[in-house]
């Protein structure tokens, strides 16, 4: 990534996806994200086949924008504190051709990836380069404020009428 690209709150990237033919007796095709790379002027906007030897094929899918939003700061924090910060790439099979798959979105938010998974979407994670992790860390440091922890009063200090299940401290 260039330093000028990292000075805004958005990055333009491309996704490289791989397809394997008949990886086992149960699947005709297997897909996976293999790389997220900075968008280059020569990539254009249309997907293009990079290599296909009959068993393995790779496509470049350009034109994705990763934009940072304040309301996702907690998700960025969770991604960064996970031990291995990741790009999260949501992808889908082509509706009319099960031998084709395309990425649909790229995010840096752990929470957004979780919402995609909750919606039964396919999501692959790819390691985040150190310069992008540093850029994300700077944004997160500026915008993430953890929720203050609320002290829970021990039950023994509550009156008998408030010790029942469902009663709460108020």
N, C-alpha and C positions, 0 to 999 in steps of 0.2 A: 504494500500500500504506500502511496506517496504521502508525504507529510501534509500536503494541501488537501488531499482527500480526507484526511483524518481531522481536519480543523472544523468541519461542519458536523451536524448530527445525523448524517446519512452517508452511506457507502453504496456504490454500485458494484454488483458482483455478478459472476456467472457461476453456474453449477455444472459439474461434470458428472454424468450418470453412466453407470455400467450395466450391461445386460448380459447374463449368462444363459446360454441355451441348454435346456434339459439338465439342470444341476443334479437331479435325482429322479427316481421313478415317480414321485408325486407331483413334481412341478415341471411345466413346460418351459418356464422362464423364471429367472431370479433377477431382481433389480436392486441396486444400491447406489447411494451417493458416494463418489470417490474423492471429490475435491470441491472446494469453494475457492474461487480465484477472483482477483480484482478484475472488473470489467475493463476491456481494452478497446480502443476505437475500431480496430479491425474485426472485432467479434460480430458487429452488427446487432440485430435484434432477433433474428430467427435461429431456431435450433439447427445444429448441423452435425452430421455424422463425422466423427474423427477417425474411427477405425472399425472394421468389421471383418473378422476372419472366419465367420460362420458359427463359431462357438461363443466368442466374446465380442461385444460391441461397446463403443463409448460414444456418447453424444455430449456436445457442449450446448448448454442452455443459457444464453446471455440475457441481460436486461433486468436483473432483479435489484430492487432498492431495499436496503436495510436501513430503516430510519429509527432513531431513538426517541422515545416518548417518556415524559416524566411519570406518567401513571404506570409504566412498566419498570420503574427503577428497582422495585423489590425483586422482580424476575431477573434483572441484570445482576443484582447482588447475589442472588442464589446461584446463578450460572458461574460467576467469578469465584464464589466461595466453595464450589463443588470439588475442587482439586484438579479438574481438567476442564477449563472453559471451552465451550463448544459453539459452533454454528448449529442451528437447528433448521433442517430442511424438510418441509412437508412436501410429499410428492404423491401423485395419483397415477393409476393405470389409465391408459387411453380408453374412453368409453366404448369405442367400436373395435379396438384392436388390442387384445391382451398381450401382444408381443411388444407393445410400446408403453413407456411410462414417461411422465414429465414432472419436474418440480413445479410446485404451485406457489410456494412462499419460502422466504428465508428470514429467520429471526435470531436475535441474541438473548431473548427472554426465556428463562426457564419456565415461567408461568404460562407464557403463550404456547410453548411446546406442550406443556401439560394439558392445556385446553384442547389443542389439536388431537392429542392422544385420547382424551376423554370423548372426543367426537368421532373416534374410530378412524382417524386419519393415519396414514403412514408417515413416520418421522424418523429421519436418520440424523445423527450427530456427527460432526466432523471437528477435529481439534482446531481451536482458534489460534492463529499466529500471534506471537508475543506483541507485535506492534498494534494489532487490533484489540487484544486483551488490555493493553495499556490505555488505549483510547477509550474503551468501554469503562475501564476502572476510573478514569478521570471524570467521565460523565456521571457515573454512579456515585462517586465521592461528592460531587456537586449537588446531586438531586435526590439521593436516597436518604430518608430519615426513618429509622426503625420505629415501629409503634412502641410507646412506653409500656413496660410490663405493669400489669395491674396486680396489686397485692391481694391475695385471697386471704380472708380472715379465717382462721381455724374454726372448725365447727364448734369446738368446746367453748368459744367465746360468744356464740350466738345464743339467743334465747331459745327455749324449748320449742316454741311455735315456729321458729325459723330453721330448725334442724331437719325438718321433714324433706323427703325427696321432692325435688321440683321447686322448693323455696330457694330464693336467691338473695344475695347481699345487695341491698339497695340503698 
